[in-house]
Amino acid sequence: MTLFGKIGTEIGVHATAEKWYNLFATQLHHVQNLADRVHGSKLHHGEDWHHNESIKHWTYVIDGKVTTCHESIESVDEAKKTIIYKLFGEEIDPKFKVFRLILQAIDKENGSAIIKWTIEYERVGEEVEPPYGYIEYLHKCTSDIDAHLLKA
């Protein structure tokens, strides 16, 4: 059995891809106020939430359990409205050697968008389950955030 994996989901949203991308590219600190399953976030290292060398600390709920991790931005592709985050520390490192969360906001013809979330991971061993709970978490958070972006 391979320890590498990739799982993902595509979710249709009402807000534009531009609004979604701008939120995650320039206002990441607001996500904690928009999604019920995100309990909090803070800047752990650095002075800018969106600098590649900055590290953020997140507290959120996965599979009904409060979970924490650190996150940094690995890359940003403005043209493709794609951001790759590296998750590590606390609850990630004991289970995964690699854990990347990829957000891509894709325009649809009618002004709405598709939010594509992809998780790339490498488990430390076969006893570790793939991170399927994160897909449910991302789906719920996407719904919460879309409702806010429509009001804005």
C-alpha positions, 0 to 999 in steps of 0.5 A: 500500500502506498503512503502517498496520496491525493484527495480533493473536492470541487464545490460550486459557490455563488461568489466569484472566483476573484472574491474567493482568491482575494480572501485567501490571498490578502485577508487570510486572517478573516477566515477564522471569523467566517467559518464555524469549524475554525476556532482561531488563528494567529500569526505564530512567526513573521509580521505578514499573514501572506508572506511565504516565510510567515507561519500561522497557528490554526485551531479547528475541528476535524471529525468532531475533535479540536485540532491544531497545526501550523501553516505556511504559504508554499506558493501563490499563482495569481493567474490561476487563482491557486494557493498552496499551503503547507500544514505541519506541527502539532497534530500533523507531523506525527501522522504525515511527512507531507501535508499540502492544502491546495486552493484553486478558485475557478471562474464559471460563465455565470459569475459564480465559481468552483472552489477546488480543494486538493490535499496532497499527503504522505503518511508516516505509516500504513496505520495512519488513515488518509485525511478524509475528515479534512474534505468534510471540514473544507466542504463545511467551511466553503459553505460558511465562507461563500455565505459571507462573501455573497453578503460582502 
